[in-house]
Amino acid sequence: MASTEHVPSFAQLEFDTPLYRTAIAQFDEAVPYADVDPGVAERLRHPERSIMVSCPMSLDSGARVVFPGYRVQHSSVLGPTKGGVRYDPEVSLGECAALAVWMTWKCALLRLPYGGAKGGVRCNPREMSRSELERLTRRFTSELLPFIGPQEDIPAPDMATNEQTMAWMMDTYSMQRGHAVPEIVTGKPISIGGSVFRHEATGAGVVMVIARACERLGWRLSEQRCVVQGFGNVGGIAAQELVDRGATVIGVSDVSGGVHDPEGLDIPTMSAYARDNGSLEDWQGARITNDELLELECDILVLAAREDQIHGDNAHRLRCRLIAEGANGPTSLEGDAVLRERGILILPDILTNAGGVTVSYFEWVQDLGRLFWGRDEIRAKLAEKLNDAFDRVWEIAQERDIAMRTAALVAGIRDVSSALEARGLYP
């Protein structure tokens, strides 16, 4: 039989895209340090289920259109799959597959009884009315009914979706079941079973991880100058949390571009402005481009926008000491290599932005038990889980002399692989 070692086993499949190849390349880099059986490793390179659906709907104009929708469930070895739903013109099966893979390692790293999933609809939500978004969400949910459930796959908000989107999904699912099923989604309004602190969880978790890293490095967080790319639900909260801990935020950006003040920005006022106006587009201040923002001289750079922001072309121009990945996949393989060579520490996405899925887990548990916790208790539980995960990753990195990203993947892969070996293959 001819050797096929040089050909990835997923090549030519529909989810074979550059982003998916990045996820698998990271996996392949970590596997030798994880002591995983080759057969188990091969199984984990492939999603369990990749779903594409058609979402026909009527626009407000009366025109009928069909949007493609996706849901990828990577691994259910540890429990039901979990992951966000995004609305974006760039959504594809490969993107969802890559994000589902990363979610698997993230859940395992935080020791949550979940596997990874991701989904979305390829559309331009900025061009759609609220009623159109509701009809699209309900149709997408209806198409996914055979594949989702509180013990099967639990959606959550992601890019251009929010707690209202989750409310529509929960209602659509519940109407088909004949009773309220709040545990079908997380990140929904508190009035229908959502959890306090869920909205802030990802951004707050980013800063909890940064604070732990500063402790290990012997830095005072209150003395650090920070830049935050992305000023939405993750970046905006992270910027405020940094300021609350005494750090100085000298630059932020959103879809409208960046704002820079070397003396420090007024984050609370800017956050209120962004909420009221939808973006920082007309904010009065020193405007810079997104590229210029990434290259500002600072101590900590928080990447809270989207994937592939740091790459081989710009990684050598960064002037930060530490990068915290609040977004999924914001650093390419080439960018990773350059930063590693330059000695810039990266706090990887599967650890740094895990606050959202962790509090989503708390929400799911609360819904199942119909027993709800307070904000302080949830924040304390989140800090405990993130600190434990950080310490395990730090120790693996030090012990094996590998990057934090590889160490985080090793920790996650080990747990999933152990469960897969224990359960075996069926039939």
Secondary structure, 3 states (H helix, E strand, C coil): CCCCCCCCCCCCCCCCCHHHHHHHHHHHHHHHHHCCCHHHHHHHCCCCEEEEEEEEEECCCCCEEEEEEEEEECCCCCCCEEEEEEEECCCCHHHHHHHHHHHHHHHHHCCCCCEEEEEEEECCHHHCCHHHHHHHHHHHHHHHCCCCECCCEEEEECCCCCHHHHHHHHHHHHHHHCCCCHHHCCCCCHHHCCCCCHHHHHHHHHHHHHHHHHHHHCCCHHHCEEEEECCCCCHHHHHHHHHHCCCEEEEEEECCEEEECCCCCCHHHHHHHHHHHCCCCCCCCCEECHHHHHCCECCEEEECCCCCCECCCCHHHCECCEEEECCCCCECHHHHHHHHHHCCEEECHHHHCCHHHHHHHHHHHHHHHCCCCCHHHHHHHHHHHHHHHHHHHHHHHHHHCCCHHHHHHHHHHHHHHHHHHHHCCCC
